[in-house]
Structure formats: C-alpha cells, structure tokens
Amino acid sequence: MEPRKPHYYLTFDGGSLGNPGIGYGSYEIRTSDGRSRVERREFGQDITNNEAEYRALIEGLADILATLHKVGKQPSSYRVQVNGDSQLVIRQLNGEYRIKHPMMKTLHQQVQALAAQFEAVWFAWHPRENSVAILGH
C-alpha cells in the first residue's frame, strides 16, 4: 500500500554565530501544489547550533498550524513531511538517538506537541546541499 502524500513540505535549518552564540534559522513551507515561501528568524544570544535547528523547526510547524487555523481548517486533516540536514535532530525525532540535555528535551517535546496536532508528520534527513539550495544557508 502506498503511503498517503503530504499536504505540506517543511524544510528547516538553523545555526549560531559562535556555538553557543547568536542563533538564527530559516524554514520553507511548500504546499503539495508547489506554492512556497521562506521565512528567516533570529533566536537571540547563547543559542547552540542544535537549539537553533530545533527552534527553526518549531517556528515552521507553528506557522503551518497558524495558517490552517486562520483559514478555518483542522490540522488533524493534514500531513507534513519535514526535511532537515541535522542528523542529530532528525534521528532524535525519529527515536533513533536519546536526548540527554534538558534544553534539547524541552525543544523535542515542543516539536512533538506541535506534530501531534496533524494527521501525520514524517521527519526525513537530506544532505546539506538541499538545505542550502532551498534556504540559501
């Protein structure tokens, strides 16, 4: 049986100038019919690269939820494929890696709470070049 296709594709990336340092991130939301937009965010001081990755993902999922609510749609009827180049974040979200750091646990829980509002969310790793091509960094 073929899996049902996602309604949204969310590509995320994050980093910090210094580690920890000034955190930043970007995400692209692309619909199944090809419409897309890219958003960029700054997360402040004392943010690690991994925290910035999670924060960019959280912002992207929250953005999709807000968009659906704004137009009166139920997120529980929508599927999202999440793509990122952070093996750590993707493997943690897929249950392949344990999470030790308390801040990372908190961010992981936030992602899980957002993802639970959709019909389904898949987390997939892709090469760094894909993130750069889509997000520019």
N, C-alpha and C positions, 0 to 999 in steps of 0.2 A: 504494500500500500504506500503510495506516495504521500509524503508529509504535506500538510497544508502550507501554502506560501504565506510569507509575512506581508502585512499591510504597510509596515514601516521598516526602513533600514536605518540604524543609528550607528554612525562611525564616530568614535571618540579618541582623543589623545590629550595628554597633559604632561606638564613638566615643571621644573623650577629653575630659576636662575640662581645657582648655588643649590646645594642639597643637604639640609633644607635651605630655602630661600624664598624668593618671590614666586608664588605659584600662579600658573596660567593653564588654560585648557581651551579646547575647541571641540565642537561636535557638528556633524552634518546630519540632518534629518532628511531622508529621501523617501518619498511615497512609492508605492508599487507601480504607479503610472509615470514615475520619473521626475516629478516635481521635487525640488530640493532647496535647502537653504543652510548656510553655515553660520554658526554663532561662536563668538570668542568671549572668554571670561577671564577675569583676574581674581585670584583667591587670597591675596594678601601675603603677609610675611610668614616665615618659619614653616613653610609647606614643603614636604618631600615630593619627589617625583611621583612616587606611588600614590600618595594622598591626592595629588593633582589629577592623576589618571582617574581615580575613583570619583573625585568631585566633578570632573567633566562629564563622566557617565551619568552621575546623579542629575546634573543640570539637564542633560539631554532627555532622560526619561521623564523628568518633571515637566519639561517643555511639551513633550508629546501628550502627556496627561492633561496639561492645562489647555492645549489646543483642542483636544477631544471634548473636554468639559465645556469649553467656550461655545462650541457648535452643537451642544446638546447630545453628544454621542457617549455611549457607555464603553469605557476602556476594556471591560471584560469581553468585548466582542472583537478585539483587535490583537494581532500578533506582531511581534517586533523581533527582528534579527539585529543583534548588537555585534559590531565588529570593532576590534581594537588590536593594537600591536603589543600591548603589555601582556606577556605570557603570565606574569605573576597575577595580575588582576583577573584575566580570563580563567586561569586554572583555579584560582580561589573561588570564583563564582560558579564554576562547574564542579566544585567539591573535590578537585584533584590535589590541591595544596591546603594545608592547615593555615590558620591565621593566628599569629601569636601577639602582635602588637595591639594594644587596646584601641588606639585610634583607627587602625585598619579594620578591626572588628566592628566598630561603630559605623564606619563608612560602608562596609559589606552589608550590614543589617539594613542600612538605608536603601541600598540598591535592591535588596531582596524585598523590602516592603513596597517599593515602587513597582518592581517587576510583578509582584503578586496581584496587582490591580488589572493586569492584562490577561487575555485568554492564554497567551503563551509568550515567553521570551527565550530566545536562544542566544548564547554567548559564544562567539567564534573568534579565534585568533587569525590575524592576517599579517603579512610581512610589513615592516616599517614603510617600505616604499608606497604601499597602498595608502597609508595614513598621510604621507607627505603629498601624494598626488591629489588626494581629496581635500585635505585641510591646509596644506601649504607649510606645515612644520613637522 
